[in-house]
Every structure is written in structure tokens, then in C-alpha cells.
Amino acid sequence: MSEHASDEHVRVERDGEVAVLMLDRPDRLNAFTGRMGDELGRAYAACDADDGVRAVIVTGAGRAFCAGADLGGGGDTFAAPGAAFNASPVQPAAWEVRKPVIAALNGHAVGIGLTIAMQCDIRVVAEEATLGFLHVRRGVLPDMHAHWTVPRAIGHARAAELLLTGRTFSGREAVDLGIASRALPAADVLPAALGMAKEIAVQTAPLSVALSKRLLWSDADRDEVGRLETEFHRYVMGANDAREGALAFVERRPPQWRQRVPGDWPQDLD
């Protein structure tokens, strides 16, 4: 995977088996554009298809993660859309990427900036960042499947408060609410996300993680989840990585994983 040119709105870098996708409009606090959505979707798709990528980080250049929609159009920013309009303009979504996607919220994340992050698996946030689903204060409403992702993460009551009031909250409160798992000084956010991503890359079996992620994001009920856990175990047990994980632990050495995603992905799950 090569780096994007500097004039693009999403810059892609590699740190070993970790792909870092950087929203790259720092002069506009990484305000979201249609072009940014297209580029982020293409980067997600490339990461999903690349067996050499074990984890993905989404972060922002400069002092913000994403300040929401670019309001440069003034009153016409949210003009009547055409037939092709989609309230979820990043395709595929982060939850469809078969690698863990970590949102490193290095600064302010509001509006679509926050709903993009809610599609990720894990969120690490700057303590001093301002976050909020501000859409209803701009005459629109939350997007990017937020009416599904936010209640899943924090429950209906808290989701209703945040989505319907559009109030802002700090990175520290985001952890208390369940929006994020860690709040750190801004300078520590990306290093912490990289540390987590590299631990995933070394210590976890790629196929096991991908199948677990599929279950975490599924809408299956209790009994269906139990059935799928059994089915997925039948697929991985007896394979190389199930043997390697146990041997590496017993022999006190780093595991050498051989199965990859999508290379060894079960064909009947596509």
C-alpha cells in the first residue's frame, strides 16, 4: 500500500503491519468533504484486502481529529441533495474491515467527525478534546449509522441524550459515557493507539480477530451468536494458528501466525 499524495484529504502511512489513515486538512481542522469520504472508503477497502495489514488507525493531522462537515458553503452547505445522496458516505464502513480499526481522536471530533469514529472498533481520545453529535444544532441529524452505533456503544438512554441535544462533552467525559475506552493527553493518543495496534499485530491471530469482530458487529441474537461461535471454532480449531498459539505460550516465545485475512477467510462468509 503506497502513501497518498500530499494534496489528498486522507494520507496513508504504514508502520510495519499497521496502517495509519490520517485525515489531512489541518488548516480546516480536517473538516469533512465528499472527497475525504471517498478517500477514506478506498483506504479502508485497501486495508481489508491487504494480508499484510493487521490493524488500522484513523487519526487527524494537526490539532483536531475532524471538526465536522466543511461549512465553507455557508447556508448552502446542507442544500437539498441529489438522488445519489447517502447519509453514510464512507464505504465500506470501518466495521466491515476485517482488521481492528482504532480511532485515535487526537483533538476535537464533532458532527460527522465523531460519527466516523463511532464506526471504529476502539476509540482513544484526547482528554482536552471537545466531542459532540452537533448535527441537530445545524438543522440536520446524526449520520454514518449513528442511530445504530451510538446506542450499541452506550445504551439507548445516554445515546438519546447526546443525539437529541447535540451537547458537547470532553474526552474525559467520553470515557465515562462509554464513547471511548481511554482518555489521554493529546500528545499521547496516537502513540497509545500505535502501541495497541502493534500488540494486536504481534500477539493475536489474524483470523481469530477477524471472526470475533464479525460477531461483535453482527445483529445476531443470543442463540445465533452461540451457533456462530461454534461454527467459527470448527473452522479455526485444528488449523495452524490454533496449534501455534498454544505452543508459543508454552515455549514462551512470540507466536508466528500463518493464517491471514483475507487469504484464509471462510468463503461462505462473504
PyRosetta script that sets phi, psi and omega in degrees:
from pyrosetta import init, pose_from_sequence

init()
pose = pose_from_sequence("MSEHASDEHVRVERDGEVAVLMLDRPDRLNAFTGRMGDELGRAYAACDADDGVRAVIVTGAGRAFCAGADLGGGGDTFAAPGAAFNASPVQPAAWEVRKPVIAALNGHAVGIGLTIAMQCDIRVVAEEATLGFLHVRRGVLPDMHAHWTVPRAIGHARAAELLLTGRTFSGREAVDLGIASRALPAADVLPAALGMAKEIAVQTAPLSVALSKRLLWSDADRDEVGRLETEFHRYVMGANDAREGALAFVERRPPQWRQRVPGDWPQDLD")
pose.set_psi(1, 123.9)
pose.set_omega(1, -177.6)
pose.set_phi(2, -93.3)
pose.set_psi(2, 162.3)
pose.set_omega(2, 177.9)
pose.set_phi(3, -74.5)
pose.set_psi(3, 148.7)
pose.set_omega(3, 173.6)
pose.set_phi(4, -71.7)
pose.set_psi(4, 154.9)
pose.set_omega(4, 172.5)
pose.set_phi(5, -65.7)
pose.set_psi(5, 156.3)
pose.set_omega(5, -172.8)
pose.set_phi(6, -68.1)
pose.set_psi(6, -18.0)
pose.set_omega(6, -178.7)
pose.set_phi(7, -87.3)
pose.set_psi(7, 2.0)
pose.set_omega(7, 179.0)
pose.set_phi(8, -86.5)
pose.set_psi(8, 163.2)
pose.set_omega(8, -173.8)
pose.set_phi(9, -89.1)
pose.set_psi(9, -11.4)
pose.set_omega(9, 174.2)
pose.set_phi(10, -130.8)
pose.set_psi(10, 119.6)
pose.set_omega(10, 179.4)
pose.set_phi(11, -99.4)
pose.set_psi(11, 133.5)
pose.set_omega(11, -177.7)
pose.set_phi(12, -112.4)
pose.set_psi(12, 126.5)
pose.set_omega(12, 177.4)
pose.set_phi(13, -128.5)
pose.set_psi(13, 157.2)
pose.set_omega(13, 177.6)
pose.set_phi(14, -119.7)
pose.set_psi(14, 136.3)
pose.set_omega(14, 172.6)
pose.set_phi(15, -126.2)
pose.set_psi(15, 87.9)
pose.set_omega(15, -173.7)
pose.set_phi(16, 63.9)
pose.set_psi(16, -122.5)
pose.set_omega(16, -179.0)
pose.set_phi(17, -92.2)
pose.set_psi(17, 11.7)
pose.set_omega(17, 179.1)
pose.set_phi(18, -108.2)
pose.set_psi(18, 128.8)
pose.set_omega(18, 174.3)
pose.set_phi(19, -99.2)
pose.set_psi(19, 129.9)
pose.set_omega(19, 178.2)
pose.set_phi(20, -110.4)
pose.set_psi(20, 116.8)
pose.set_omega(20, 179.9)
pose.set_phi(21, -103.7)
pose.set_psi(21, 114.7)
pose.set_omega(21, -173.8)
pose.set_phi(22, -110.5)
pose.set_psi(22, 118.1)
pose.set_omega(22, 171.8)
pose.set_phi(23, -65.2)
pose.set_psi(23, 122.5)
pose.set_omega(23, -161.8)
pose.set_phi(24, -126.9)
pose.set_psi(24, 62.8)
pose.set_omega(24, 170.2)
pose.set_phi(25, -131.1)
pose.set_psi(25, 60.2)
pose.set_omega(25, -171.5)
pose.set_phi(26, -60.2)
pose.set_psi(26, -29.4)
pose.set_omega(26, 179.1)
pose.set_phi(27, -67.8)
pose.set_psi(27, -18.6)
pose.set_omega(27, 177.5)
pose.set_phi(28, -114.2)
pose.set_psi(28, 22.1)
pose.set_omega(28, -176.7)
pose.set_phi(29, 53.5)
pose.set_psi(29, 34.0)
pose.set_omega(29, 178.5)
pose.set_phi(30, 57.5)
pose.set_psi(30, 35.6)
pose.set_omega(30, 177.2)
pose.set_phi(31, -56.7)
pose.set_psi(31, 141.2)
pose.set_omega(31, -171.7)
pose.set_phi(32, -76.6)
pose.set_psi(32, 137.9)
pose.set_omega(32, 173.8)
pose.set_phi(33, -129.6)
pose.set_psi(33, 163.2)
pose.set_omega(33, 175.2)
pose.set_phi(34, -58.3)
pose.set_psi(34, -37.7)
pose.set_omega(34, 178.1)
pose.set_phi(35, -62.7)
pose.set_psi(35, -41.3)
pose.set_omega(35, 177.8)
pose.set_phi(36, -61.2)
pose.set_psi(36, -42.5)
pose.set_omega(36, 178.9)
pose.set_phi(37, -61.2)
pose.set_psi(37, -43.4)
pose.set_omega(37, 178.7)
pose.set_phi(38, -61.9)
pose.set_psi(38, -45.5)
pose.set_omega(38, -177.4)
pose.set_phi(39, -68.1)
pose.set_psi(39, -38.4)
pose.set_omega(39, 178.3)
pose.set_phi(40, -65.4)
pose.set_psi(40, -41.6)
pose.set_omega(40, 177.3)
pose.set_phi(41, -61.6)
pose.set_psi(41, -42.4)
pose.set_omega(41, 178.5)
pose.set_phi(42, -64.8)
pose.set_psi(42, -37.9)
pose.set_omega(42, 178.6)
pose.set_phi(43, -66.6)
pose.set_psi(43, -41.7)
pose.set_omega(43, 175.8)
pose.set_phi(44, -58.4)
pose.set_psi(44, -46.6)
pose.set_omega(44, -178.3)
pose.set_phi(45, -61.7)
pose.set_psi(45, -40.8)
pose.set_omega(45, 179.2)
pose.set_phi(46, -64.7)
pose.set_psi(46, -40.5)
pose.set_omega(46, 178.4)
pose.set_phi(47, -65.2)
pose.set_psi(47, -41.0)
pose.set_omega(47, 179.5)
pose.set_phi(48, -61.8)
pose.set_psi(48, -38.1)
pose.set_omega(48, -174.8)
pose.set_phi(49, -83.8)
pose.set_psi(49, -13.3)
pose.set_omega(49, -173.8)
pose.set_phi(50, -93.2)
pose.set_psi(50, 111.0)
pose.set_omega(50, 178.8)
pose.set_phi(51, -60.7)
pose.set_psi(51, -21.3)
pose.set_omega(51, -177.9)
pose.set_phi(52, -82.6)
pose.set_psi(52, -7.6)
pose.set_omega(52, 177.7)
pose.set_phi(53, -96.2)
pose.set_psi(53, 123.3)
pose.set_omega(53, 179.8)
pose.set_phi(54, -103.2)
pose.set_psi(54, -26.3)
pose.set_omega(54, 179.4)
pose.set_phi(55, -153.2)
pose.set_psi(55, 156.0)
pose.set_omega(55, -175.7)
pose.set_phi(56, -128.0)
pose.set_psi(56, 139.0)
pose.set_omega(56, 174.0)
pose.set_phi(57, -120.1)
pose.set_psi(57, 135.2)
pose.set_omega(57, 172.1)
pose.set_phi(58, -112.8)
pose.set_psi(58, 126.4)
pose.set_omega(58, -179.3)
pose.set_phi(59, -146.2)
pose.set_psi(59, -179.0)
pose.set_omega(59, -178.5)
pose.set_phi(60, -120.3)
pose.set_psi(60, 147.7)
pose.set_omega(60, 174.7)
pose.set_phi(61, -77.8)
pose.set_psi(61, 145.5)
pose.set_omega(61, 177.7)
pose.set_phi(62, 78.6)
pose.set_psi(62, -143.2)
pose.set_omega(62, -170.1)
pose.set_phi(63, -100.0)
pose.set_psi(63, 3.0)
pose.set_omega(63, 178.8)
pose.set_phi(64, -129.4)
pose.set_psi(64, 157.4)
pose.set_omega(64, 169.8)
pose.set_phi(65, -82.8)
pose.set_psi(65, -62.0)
pose.set_omega(65, 176.3)
pose.set_phi(66, -164.3)
pose.set_psi(66, 122.4)
pose.set_omega(66, -175.6)
pose.set_phi(67, -85.8)
pose.set_psi(67, 23.5)
pose.set_omega(67, 179.1)
pose.set_phi(68, 87.8)
pose.set_psi(68, -164.8)
pose.set_omega(68, -178.7)
pose.set_phi(69, -64.4)
pose.set_psi(69, 144.3)
pose.set_omega(69, 175.2)
pose.set_phi(70, -69.4)
pose.set_psi(70, 116.3)
pose.set_omega(70, -176.3)
pose.set_phi(71, -93.8)
pose.set_psi(71, 20.5)
pose.set_omega(71, -178.8)
pose.set_phi(72, -61.4)
pose.set_psi(72, -19.4)
pose.set_omega(72, 178.6)
pose.set_phi(73, -82.9)
pose.set_psi(73, 3.1)
pose.set_omega(73, 179.7)
pose.set_phi(74, 58.0)
pose.set_psi(74, -133.3)
pose.set_omega(74, -178.3)
pose.set_phi(75, -65.5)
pose.set_psi(75, -15.5)
pose.set_omega(75, 178.6)
pose.set_phi(76, -94.5)
pose.set_psi(76, 4.1)
pose.set_omega(76, -178.6)
pose.set_phi(77, -55.2)
pose.set_psi(77, -42.5)
pose.set_omega(77, -179.2)
pose.set_phi(78, -110.2)
pose.set_psi(78, 46.6)
pose.set_omega(78, 177.8)
pose.set_phi(79, -64.2)
pose.set_psi(79, 161.8)
pose.set_omega(79, -179.2)
pose.set_phi(80, -53.5)
pose.set_psi(80, 128.4)
pose.set_omega(80, -175.0)
pose.set_phi(81, -82.3)
pose.set_psi(81, 162.2)
pose.set_omega(81, 174.7)
pose.set_phi(82, -83.1)
pose.set_psi(82, -178.5)
pose.set_omega(82, -176.0)
pose.set_phi(83, -64.1)
pose.set_psi(83, -23.7)
pose.set_omega(83, -176.1)
pose.set_phi(84, -85.6)
pose.set_psi(84, -0.4)
pose.set_omega(84, -176.6)
pose.set_phi(85, -59.4)
pose.set_psi(85, 139.9)
pose.set_omega(85, 175.9)
pose.set_phi(86, -138.5)
pose.set_psi(86, 126.6)
pose.set_omega(86, -179.4)
pose.set_phi(87, -70.9)
pose.set_psi(87, -6.2)
pose.set_omega(87, 175.3)
pose.set_phi(88, -121.0)
pose.set_psi(88, 81.6)
pose.set_omega(88, -170.4)
pose.set_phi(89, -81.7)
pose.set_psi(89, 5.0)
pose.set_omega(89, 176.4)
pose.set_phi(90, -108.1)
pose.set_psi(90, 112.2)
pose.set_omega(90, -178.2)
pose.set_phi(91, -129.7)
pose.set_psi(91, 127.3)
pose.set_omega(91, 0.2)
pose.set_phi(92, -73.1)
pose.set_psi(92, 162.9)
pose.set_omega(92, 174.4)
pose.set_phi(93, -73.5)
pose.set_psi(93, 158.6)
pose.set_omega(93, -179.6)
pose.set_phi(94, -58.2)
pose.set_psi(94, -33.5)
pose.set_omega(94, -178.2)
pose.set_phi(95, -69.5)
pose.set_psi(95, -15.3)
pose.set_omega(95, 178.6)
pose.set_phi(96, -87.2)
pose.set_psi(96, -12.6)
pose.set_omega(96, 177.3)
pose.set_phi(97, -73.9)
pose.set_psi(97, 128.3)
pose.set_omega(97, -173.9)
pose.set_phi(98, -85.0)
pose.set_psi(98, 29.0)
pose.set_omega(98, 173.4)
pose.set_phi(99, -132.5)
pose.set_psi(99, 151.2)
pose.set_omega(99, 175.9)
pose.set_phi(100, -60.4)
pose.set_psi(100, 135.7)
pose.set_omega(100, 177.2)
pose.set_phi(101, -115.7)
pose.set_psi(101, 119.4)
pose.set_omega(101, -177.3)
pose.set_phi(102, -107.9)
pose.set_psi(102, 125.7)
pose.set_omega(102, 174.2)
pose.set_phi(103, -91.2)
pose.set_psi(103, 117.9)
pose.set_omega(103, 176.6)
pose.set_phi(104, -100.8)
pose.set_psi(104, 94.0)
pose.set_omega(104, -175.5)
pose.set_phi(105, -83.1)
pose.set_psi(105, 86.8)
pose.set_omega(105, -174.1)
pose.set_phi(106, -75.0)
pose.set_psi(106, -8.6)
pose.set_omega(106, -179.6)
pose.set_phi(107, -168.8)
pose.set_psi(107, -157.2)
pose.set_omega(107, -173.8)
pose.set_phi(108, -53.7)
pose.set_psi(108, 138.4)
pose.set_omega(108, 177.7)
pose.set_phi(109, -141.4)
pose.set_psi(109, 103.8)
pose.set_omega(109, -177.6)
pose.set_phi(110, -131.7)
pose.set_psi(110, 160.9)
pose.set_omega(110, 179.4)
pose.set_phi(111, 55.9)
pose.set_psi(111, -132.8)
pose.set_omega(111, -177.9)
pose.set_phi(112, -64.5)
pose.set_psi(112, -20.8)
pose.set_omega(112, 174.3)
pose.set_phi(113, -60.6)
pose.set_psi(113, -39.1)
pose.set_omega(113, 179.5)
pose.set_phi(114, -80.4)
pose.set_psi(114, -35.7)
pose.set_omega(114, -179.7)
pose.set_phi(115, -70.0)
pose.set_psi(115, -29.0)
pose.set_omega(115, 171.4)
pose.set_phi(116, -61.5)
pose.set_psi(116, -46.2)
pose.set_omega(116, -178.8)
pose.set_phi(117, -64.0)
pose.set_psi(117, -32.5)
pose.set_omega(117, -179.2)
pose.set_phi(118, -67.9)
pose.set_psi(118, -16.5)
pose.set_omega(118, 176.4)
pose.set_phi(119, -83.0)
pose.set_psi(119, -8.1)
pose.set_omega(119, -179.7)
pose.set_phi(120, -84.0)
pose.set_psi(120, 165.6)
pose.set_omega(120, -177.3)
pose.set_phi(121, -78.8)
pose.set_psi(121, -37.7)
pose.set_omega(121, -174.1)
pose.set_phi(122, -137.4)
pose.set_psi(122, 142.2)
pose.set_omega(122, 178.2)
pose.set_phi(123, -127.9)
pose.set_psi(123, 126.7)
pose.set_omega(123, 172.5)
pose.set_phi(124, -114.9)
pose.set_psi(124, 131.6)
pose.set_omega(124, -169.7)
pose.set_phi(125, -129.7)
pose.set_psi(125, 149.3)
pose.set_omega(125, 174.1)
pose.set_phi(126, -70.9)
pose.set_psi(126, 132.8)
pose.set_omega(126, -178.2)
pose.set_phi(127, -55.1)
pose.set_psi(127, -40.2)
pose.set_omega(127, -173.8)
pose.set_phi(128, -88.8)
pose.set_psi(128, 0.7)
pose.set_omega(128, -178.8)
pose.set_phi(129, -67.1)
pose.set_psi(129, 150.1)
pose.set_omega(129, 170.7)
pose.set_phi(130, -100.9)
pose.set_psi(130, 128.2)
pose.set_omega(130, 179.6)
pose.set_phi(131, -124.2)
pose.set_psi(131, 156.5)
pose.set_omega(131, 176.2)
pose.set_phi(132, 173.4)
pose.set_psi(132, 146.9)
pose.set_omega(132, 173.7)
pose.set_phi(133, -92.6)
pose.set_psi(133, 81.8)
pose.set_omega(133, -169.0)
pose.set_phi(134, -81.7)
pose.set_psi(134, 0.2)
pose.set_omega(134, -170.2)
pose.set_phi(135, -50.4)
pose.set_psi(135, -46.7)
pose.set_omega(135, -175.6)
pose.set_phi(136, -68.2)
pose.set_psi(136, -15.1)
pose.set_omega(136, 175.3)
pose.set_phi(137, -88.5)
pose.set_psi(137, -0.6)
pose.set_omega(137, 177.4)
pose.set_phi(138, -117.0)
pose.set_psi(138, 7.2)
pose.set_omega(138, 176.9)
pose.set_phi(139, 85.5)
pose.set_psi(139, 10.9)
pose.set_omega(139, 175.6)
pose.set_phi(140, -122.0)
pose.set_psi(140, -152.6)
pose.set_omega(140, 178.3)
pose.set_phi(141, -149.1)
pose.set_psi(141, 161.8)
pose.set_omega(141, -176.5)
pose.set_phi(142, -54.8)
pose.set_psi(142, 146.4)
pose.set_omega(142, -171.4)
pose.set_phi(143, -125.0)
pose.set_psi(143, -166.5)
pose.set_omega(143, 175.1)
pose.set_phi(144, 54.9)
pose.set_psi(144, 36.5)
pose.set_omega(144, -179.5)
pose.set_phi(145, 64.8)
pose.set_psi(145, 24.6)
pose.set_omega(145, -176.0)
pose.set_phi(146, -61.4)
pose.set_psi(146, -29.1)
pose.set_omega(146, 179.4)
pose.set_phi(147, -72.1)
pose.set_psi(147, -5.3)
pose.set_omega(147, 174.3)
pose.set_phi(148, -108.6)
pose.set_psi(148, -47.3)
pose.set_omega(148, -174.9)
pose.set_phi(149, -69.7)
pose.set_psi(149, -41.0)
pose.set_omega(149, -174.0)
pose.set_phi(150, -69.1)
pose.set_psi(150, -48.8)
pose.set_omega(150, 176.3)
pose.set_phi(151, -60.4)
pose.set_psi(151, -33.7)
pose.set_omega(151, 177.1)
pose.set_phi(152, -61.3)
pose.set_psi(152, -37.8)
pose.set_omega(152, -175.3)
pose.set_phi(153, -80.0)
pose.set_psi(153, -39.2)
pose.set_omega(153, -169.6)
pose.set_phi(154, -128.7)
pose.set_psi(154, 1.7)
pose.set_omega(154, 179.8)
pose.set_phi(155, 90.1)
pose.set_psi(155, 159.9)
pose.set_omega(155, -173.5)
pose.set_phi(156, -64.8)
pose.set_psi(156, -44.8)
pose.set_omega(156, -173.4)
pose.set_phi(157, -62.9)
pose.set_psi(157, -47.7)
pose.set_omega(157, -179.7)
pose.set_phi(158, -69.3)
pose.set_psi(158, -38.4)
pose.set_omega(158, 178.4)
pose.set_phi(159, -61.5)
pose.set_psi(159, -43.0)
pose.set_omega(159, 179.9)
pose.set_phi(160, -60.8)
pose.set_psi(160, -43.0)
pose.set_omega(160, 179.3)
pose.set_phi(161, -59.7)
pose.set_psi(161, -47.5)
pose.set_omega(161, -174.9)
pose.set_phi(162, -72.1)
pose.set_psi(162, -42.4)
pose.set_omega(162, -176.4)
pose.set_phi(163, -73.9)
pose.set_psi(163, -34.5)
pose.set_omega(163, -174.1)
pose.set_phi(164, -88.5)
pose.set_psi(164, -23.7)
pose.set_omega(164, 176.7)
pose.set_phi(165, -94.3)
pose.set_psi(165, -27.6)
pose.set_omega(165, -176.1)
pose.set_phi(166, 67.0)
pose.set_psi(166, 19.1)
pose.set_omega(166, -177.6)
pose.set_phi(167, -70.9)
pose.set_psi(167, 157.0)
pose.set_omega(167, 177.4)
pose.set_phi(168, -95.3)
pose.set_psi(168, 160.5)
pose.set_omega(168, 178.7)
pose.set_phi(169, -152.2)
pose.set_psi(169, 161.7)
pose.set_omega(169, -175.8)
pose.set_phi(170, -87.8)
pose.set_psi(170, 168.4)
pose.set_omega(170, 174.7)
pose.set_phi(171, -60.8)
pose.set_psi(171, -36.8)
pose.set_omega(171, 178.5)
pose.set_phi(172, -62.7)
pose.set_psi(172, -45.3)
pose.set_omega(172, -179.8)
pose.set_phi(173, -67.3)
pose.set_psi(173, -30.1)
pose.set_omega(173, 179.5)
pose.set_phi(174, -57.7)
pose.set_psi(174, -37.6)
pose.set_omega(174, 177.5)
pose.set_phi(175, -68.5)
pose.set_psi(175, -43.1)
pose.set_omega(175, 178.9)
pose.set_phi(176, -61.3)
pose.set_psi(176, -36.4)
pose.set_omega(176, -179.6)
pose.set_phi(177, -75.3)
pose.set_psi(177, -22.9)
pose.set_omega(177, -174.7)
pose.set_phi(178, 96.4)
pose.set_psi(178, 4.9)
pose.set_omega(178, 177.1)
pose.set_phi(179, -67.7)
pose.set_psi(179, -38.4)
pose.set_omega(179, -178.5)
pose.set_phi(180, -128.5)
pose.set_psi(180, 158.8)
pose.set_omega(180, 179.9)
pose.set_phi(181, -94.7)
pose.set_psi(181, -25.1)
pose.set_omega(181, 179.8)
pose.set_phi(182, -141.4)
pose.set_psi(182, 143.3)
pose.set_omega(182, 170.7)
pose.set_phi(183, -122.1)
pose.set_psi(183, 127.2)
pose.set_omega(183, -174.7)
pose.set_phi(184, -137.4)
pose.set_psi(184, 164.5)
pose.set_omega(184, 169.5)
pose.set_phi(185, -55.1)
pose.set_psi(185, 145.6)
pose.set_omega(185, -173.1)
pose.set_phi(186, -52.6)
pose.set_psi(186, -40.9)
pose.set_omega(186, -177.3)
pose.set_phi(187, -65.2)
pose.set_psi(187, -19.8)
pose.set_omega(187, -176.9)
pose.set_phi(188, -95.5)
pose.set_psi(188, -7.2)
pose.set_omega(188, -172.3)
pose.set_phi(189, -66.3)
pose.set_psi(189, -53.5)
pose.set_omega(189, -178.3)
pose.set_phi(190, -65.9)
pose.set_psi(190, -43.7)
pose.set_omega(190, 175.4)
pose.set_phi(191, -57.5)
pose.set_psi(191, -38.7)
pose.set_omega(191, 178.6)
pose.set_phi(192, -65.9)
pose.set_psi(192, -41.7)
pose.set_omega(192, 178.0)
pose.set_phi(193, -64.5)
pose.set_psi(193, -40.1)
pose.set_omega(193, 177.5)
pose.set_phi(194, -64.4)
pose.set_psi(194, -40.7)
pose.set_omega(194, 177.7)
pose.set_phi(195, -61.4)
pose.set_psi(195, -43.0)
pose.set_omega(195, 178.4)
pose.set_phi(196, -64.2)
pose.set_psi(196, -44.2)
pose.set_omega(196, -178.5)
pose.set_phi(197, -64.0)
pose.set_psi(197, -40.1)
pose.set_omega(197, -179.7)
pose.set_phi(198, -70.4)
pose.set_psi(198, -33.9)
pose.set_omega(198, 174.7)
pose.set_phi(199, -63.2)
pose.set_psi(199, -42.1)
pose.set_omega(199, 175.8)
pose.set_phi(200, -59.4)
pose.set_psi(200, -45.7)
pose.set_omega(200, -175.9)
pose.set_phi(201, -61.8)
pose.set_psi(201, -35.4)
pose.set_omega(201, -176.7)
pose.set_phi(202, -89.7)
pose.set_psi(202, -46.9)
pose.set_omega(202, -166.2)
pose.set_phi(203, -91.2)
pose.set_psi(203, -18.1)
pose.set_omega(203, -173.1)
pose.set_phi(204, -113.1)
pose.set_psi(204, 146.6)
pose.set_omega(204, 179.3)
pose.set_phi(205, -76.9)
pose.set_psi(205, 125.5)
pose.set_omega(205, -174.2)
pose.set_phi(206, -54.8)
pose.set_psi(206, -45.8)
pose.set_omega(206, -176.7)
pose.set_phi(207, -69.8)
pose.set_psi(207, -38.6)
pose.set_omega(207, 177.9)
pose.set_phi(208, -60.3)
pose.set_psi(208, -44.8)
pose.set_omega(208, -180.0)
pose.set_phi(209, -63.8)
pose.set_psi(209, -43.9)
pose.set_omega(209, -178.1)
pose.set_phi(210, -63.2)
pose.set_psi(210, -41.7)
pose.set_omega(210, 179.8)
pose.set_phi(211, -69.9)
pose.set_psi(211, -38.2)
pose.set_omega(211, 177.0)
pose.set_phi(212, -64.1)
pose.set_psi(212, -41.6)
pose.set_omega(212, 177.8)
pose.set_phi(213, -61.9)
pose.set_psi(213, -41.1)
pose.set_omega(213, 178.7)
pose.set_phi(214, -58.2)
pose.set_psi(214, -41.4)
pose.set_omega(214, 179.1)
pose.set_phi(215, -69.9)
pose.set_psi(215, -39.6)
pose.set_omega(215, -179.2)
pose.set_phi(216, -60.5)
pose.set_psi(216, -35.2)
pose.set_omega(216, -176.7)
pose.set_phi(217, -95.8)
pose.set_psi(217, -0.6)
pose.set_omega(217, -177.2)
pose.set_phi(218, -76.8)
pose.set_psi(218, 159.8)
pose.set_omega(218, 174.5)
pose.set_phi(219, -97.7)
pose.set_psi(219, 14.8)
pose.set_omega(219, -177.4)
pose.set_phi(220, -65.0)
pose.set_psi(220, 146.1)
pose.set_omega(220, 176.4)
pose.set_phi(221, -80.2)
pose.set_psi(221, -179.1)
pose.set_omega(221, -174.1)
pose.set_phi(222, -55.1)
pose.set_psi(222, -49.1)
pose.set_omega(222, -175.3)
pose.set_phi(223, -67.8)
pose.set_psi(223, -37.1)
pose.set_omega(223, 179.0)
pose.set_phi(224, -68.7)
pose.set_psi(224, -38.1)
pose.set_omega(224, 176.0)
pose.set_phi(225, -61.2)
pose.set_psi(225, -43.3)
pose.set_omega(225, 177.9)
pose.set_phi(226, -60.2)
pose.set_psi(226, -41.1)
pose.set_omega(226, 179.0)
pose.set_phi(227, -64.3)
pose.set_psi(227, -43.1)
pose.set_omega(227, -178.3)
pose.set_phi(228, -69.6)
pose.set_psi(228, -36.9)
pose.set_omega(228, 175.8)
pose.set_phi(229, -59.1)
pose.set_psi(229, -41.9)
pose.set_omega(229, 178.0)
pose.set_phi(230, -64.7)
pose.set_psi(230, -44.9)
pose.set_omega(230, -179.6)
pose.set_phi(231, -62.0)
pose.set_psi(231, -43.3)
pose.set_omega(231, -178.8)
pose.set_phi(232, -68.6)
pose.set_psi(232, -36.8)
pose.set_omega(232, 175.5)
pose.set_phi(233, -61.6)
pose.set_psi(233, -39.9)
pose.set_omega(233, 178.7)
pose.set_phi(234, -62.1)
pose.set_psi(234, -29.6)
pose.set_omega(234, -179.4)
pose.set_phi(235, -76.5)
pose.set_psi(235, -38.5)
pose.set_omega(235, -174.3)
pose.set_phi(236, -93.2)
pose.set_psi(236, -29.9)
pose.set_omega(236, -178.0)
pose.set_phi(237, -68.8)
pose.set_psi(237, 136.2)
pose.set_omega(237, -176.9)
pose.set_phi(238, 89.0)
pose.set_psi(238, -11.2)
pose.set_omega(238, 177.3)
pose.set_phi(239, -85.5)
pose.set_psi(239, 170.6)
pose.set_omega(239, -172.9)
pose.set_phi(240, -55.8)
pose.set_psi(240, -46.2)
pose.set_omega(240, -171.9)
pose.set_phi(241, -71.3)
pose.set_psi(241, -28.6)
pose.set_omega(241, 175.6)
pose.set_phi(242, -66.1)
pose.set_psi(242, -36.9)
pose.set_omega(242, 175.7)
pose.set_phi(243, -71.3)
pose.set_psi(243, -43.2)
pose.set_omega(243, -177.1)
pose.set_phi(244, -64.5)
pose.set_psi(244, -39.6)
pose.set_omega(244, -179.6)
pose.set_phi(245, -60.1)
pose.set_psi(245, -44.1)
pose.set_omega(245, 179.9)
pose.set_phi(246, -69.6)
pose.set_psi(246, -43.3)
pose.set_omega(246, -179.2)
pose.set_phi(247, -64.3)
pose.set_psi(247, -42.0)
pose.set_omega(247, -179.3)
pose.set_phi(248, -62.1)
pose.set_psi(248, -38.6)
pose.set_omega(248, 177.9)
pose.set_phi(249, -65.7)
pose.set_psi(249, -48.0)
pose.set_omega(249, -178.3)
pose.set_phi(250, -64.1)
pose.set_psi(250, -38.7)
pose.set_omega(250, -177.1)
pose.set_phi(251, -87.9)
pose.set_psi(251, 2.2)
pose.set_omega(251, 176.7)
pose.set_phi(252, 53.9)
pose.set_psi(252, 53.4)
pose.set_omega(252, 179.6)
pose.set_phi(253, -141.3)
pose.set_psi(253, 160.7)
pose.set_omega(253, 176.6)
pose.set_phi(254, -65.1)
pose.set_psi(254, 140.9)
pose.set_omega(254, 178.7)
pose.set_phi(255, -71.2)
pose.set_psi(255, 151.3)
pose.set_omega(255, 176.1)
pose.set_phi(256, -114.9)
pose.set_psi(256, 89.6)
pose.set_omega(256, -175.5)
pose.set_phi(257, -74.1)
pose.set_psi(257, 139.7)
pose.set_omega(257, 179.1)
pose.set_phi(258, -111.7)
pose.set_psi(258, -32.6)
pose.set_omega(258, -179.8)
pose.set_phi(259, -74.8)
pose.set_psi(259, 143.4)
pose.set_omega(259, -175.7)
pose.set_phi(260, -131.3)
pose.set_psi(260, 164.4)
pose.set_omega(260, 176.2)
pose.set_phi(261, -125.8)
pose.set_psi(261, 126.1)
pose.set_omega(261, 12.4)
pose.set_phi(262, -91.0)
pose.set_psi(262, 3.6)
pose.set_omega(262, -173.3)
pose.set_phi(263, -52.9)
pose.set_psi(263, -39.1)
pose.set_omega(263, -178.5)
pose.set_phi(264, -110.9)
pose.set_psi(264, 19.2)
pose.set_omega(264, -179.7)
pose.set_phi(265, -66.9)
pose.set_psi(265, 135.5)
pose.set_omega(265, 178.7)
pose.set_phi(266, -59.0)
pose.set_psi(266, 123.8)
pose.set_omega(266, -175.0)
pose.set_phi(267, -61.6)
pose.set_psi(267, -32.5)
pose.set_omega(267, -176.6)
pose.set_phi(268, -77.2)
pose.set_psi(268, -0.7)
pose.set_omega(268, 176.9)
pose.set_phi(269, -94.5)
pose.set_psi(269, -9.0)
pose.set_omega(269, -179.4)
pose.set_phi(270, -82.4)
pose.dump_pdb("model.pdb")
